[in-house]
Amino acid sequence: MQFHIENMTCGGCVRGVTRAIHSVDPSAAVEADPPARKLTVQSGKPGAEFLPALAAAGFDAEIQ
């Protein structure tokens, strides 16, 4: 699944986003593209389950 995260702009943001994703699914594979503001997650959990964790970490994410 892919997310658009407008305020993911740097490596520090990527670390924060990755921590948020792993708080929901520790085995999720995460690939971030800060210039494109794109996050790709491979997980068995539905995308909507990650949105509250991302919001709590300060990232406004949209599922694409």
C-alpha positions as a Python dict, from the first residue, in 0.01 Angstrom:
ca = {
    (1, 'M'): (0, 0, 0),
    (2, 'Q'): (109, 357, -55),
    (3, 'F'): (65, 669, 152),
    (4, 'H'): (116, 1032, 60),
    (5, 'I'): (270, 1221, 352),
    (6, 'E'): (307, 1589, 265),
    (7, 'N'): (524, 1676, 566),
    (8, 'M'): (774, 1388, 523),
    (9, 'T'): (1070, 1585, 390),
    (10, 'C'): (1393, 1441, 532),
    (11, 'G'): (1571, 1142, 682),
    (12, 'G'): (1452, 1234, 1030),
    (13, 'C'): (1096, 1227, 905),
    (14, 'V'): (1155, 887, 748),
    (15, 'R'): (1278, 751, 1082),
    (16, 'G'): (968, 889, 1257),
    (17, 'V'): (732, 748, 996),
    (18, 'T'): (907, 410, 1008),
    (19, 'R'): (878, 399, 1389),
    (20, 'A'): (506, 478, 1361),
    (21, 'I'): (451, 201, 1104),
    (22, 'H'): (648, -51, 1312),
    (23, 'S'): (446, 39, 1622),
    (24, 'V'): (145, -110, 1441),
    (25, 'D'): (322, -393, 1255),
    (26, 'P'): (681, -462, 1362),
    (27, 'S'): (737, -687, 1059),
    (28, 'A'): (615, -435, 799),
    (29, 'A'): (852, -351, 514),
    (30, 'V'): (880, 27, 475),
    (31, 'E'): (1021, 219, 179),
    (32, 'A'): (1016, 598, 183),
    (33, 'D'): (1069, 853, -94),
    (34, 'P'): (1085, 1194, 80),
    (35, 'P'): (1118, 1405, -240),
    (36, 'A'): (797, 1247, -372),
    (37, 'R'): (636, 1247, -22),
    (38, 'K'): (557, 879, -84),
    (39, 'L'): (567, 592, 163),
    (40, 'T'): (527, 230, 52),
    (41, 'V'): (438, -26, 318),
    (42, 'Q'): (415, -403, 279),
    (43, 'S'): (201, -543, 556),
    (44, 'G'): (-85, -782, 612),
    (45, 'K'): (-271, -510, 803),
    (46, 'P'): (-507, -268, 627),
    (47, 'G'): (-376, 81, 556),
    (48, 'A'): (-635, 247, 778),
    (49, 'E'): (-475, 85, 1085),
    (50, 'F'): (-157, 287, 1028),
    (51, 'L'): (-322, 630, 1001),
    (52, 'P'): (-372, 689, 1379),
    (53, 'A'): (-8, 596, 1454),
    (54, 'L'): (118, 826, 1179),
    (55, 'A'): (-106, 1110, 1303),
    (56, 'A'): (18, 1060, 1660),
    (57, 'A'): (375, 1092, 1529),
    (58, 'G'): (283, 1421, 1361),
    (59, 'F'): (239, 1305, 1005),
    (60, 'D'): (-79, 1368, 805),
    (61, 'A'): (-102, 1069, 573),
    (62, 'E'): (-341, 982, 293),
    (63, 'I'): (-380, 633, 156),
    (64, 'Q'): (-327, 625, -219),
}
